[in-house]
């Protein structure tokens, strides 16, 4: 289950944020799919967790949109992590209409459990 932190500039309106919320789960799932955890295209509750946060007055960095994806480490993900980031970044640039986008993919050794 990827955890996704979305930090956005104040210029993003509700319609743009709603579009991100609708489209990101699928695109993140494509970005992290691998033989160990294949993506079947059928997202269920708990598959992708999105957390939106507006950029605060003391935040630094300057990008309009920063996406941090945390997903469990696998060898196949680690081998191609830069390509995965770039594909997701290109999707986001096209979606939100600004090149000022950063994508950070973290692959910790981790476990996950959830209930209904």
N, C-alpha and C positions, 0 to 999 in steps of 0.2 A: 504494500500500500504506500504509494508516494504521499508525502506531506509536502504541500506547496504553499510557500509564503509569497504573497504578491504585495509589493510596496509600490505605490503609484503616486505621481504628482497630482496636485490639486486640480489640474486642468481636465482630468478624466471625469466625465459626467456619469450619471447613473446608467445611461444606455450603453456606454462603452464598458463599464464595469460588469453590467449584466451579460454583455456579449462575451467578455472574458470568462465569467463564471459558467456560461453555457458551453463554450468551446474548449477551455483549458483541460478539463478532465480527459477528454478523448485524446487531445494532442500530447498531453503529458504521458498518458498510457502508451501511445505510440513511441514516444521518446525513450521510455524505459523498458519496453517489451524486450524479452530475451527468451532463449530456450528454457531457462530455468523457471521463468514466470511468463508464459505466453499470454498475449492479450487477445481475447476472443471477440472484442468489439461490443460486449454486453456488460456495461458498467453497472455494478450493484452498490448499495450503500456500504460505505467503508472502503471502497476501492481507491478513491482519490480524495484527499482532504485538503480543501482550499481555505486559506486564511488571508483575507484582504486587510491591508493597513495603509492608510494615507501617509505620505511623507510628512514628518513632523517638522516644526520650525527649526529644530536643532540637528536634524538629520543632515548628513553630508554625503556627497557622491555625485549628485547632479543629473543622473539619468532619470528620464521620465517614468520608466517602468523597470523594475528589477524583479525577476522571478527566481526564487530559490527552490529547487526540487531536491527533496531528500528521499532516497529509495535505498533499499537493502543492497549491499554489495554483492555482485556476482562477477565472475571473471569476464564474461562476455560484455557486461555493462562497462566494466572498468577499461577494457581494451578499446572501446569506441566512445568513451565519454565526451571527448571534444566534438566529435561529429554529431552526437546526440544533442549537445548544447546548441550547436550552430543550426541544426534543422529546426529546433524549437524556437530559437531566436528569429530566424527568417520568417517562420509562421507568424510570430507575434508582431514583427515589423509590418508585415502585410495587413494583419488584422487591425492594429491600432493606428497605422499611418504615420509612424515616427521611427527613425532609425535609432533613437535614444533609448535602447532596450538592452538590458543585460540579463543573462541566464547563468545561474550557478547550479551545477549538479553535484550533490554530495552523495557519496555511496558508502555510508558507514556499515560496519559489521553490526547487524541488529536483528532483533526478532520482533514479531508482531502478534498480538492476540486481540480478538474482539468478541463481543457478545452481540446478541440481537437487539 
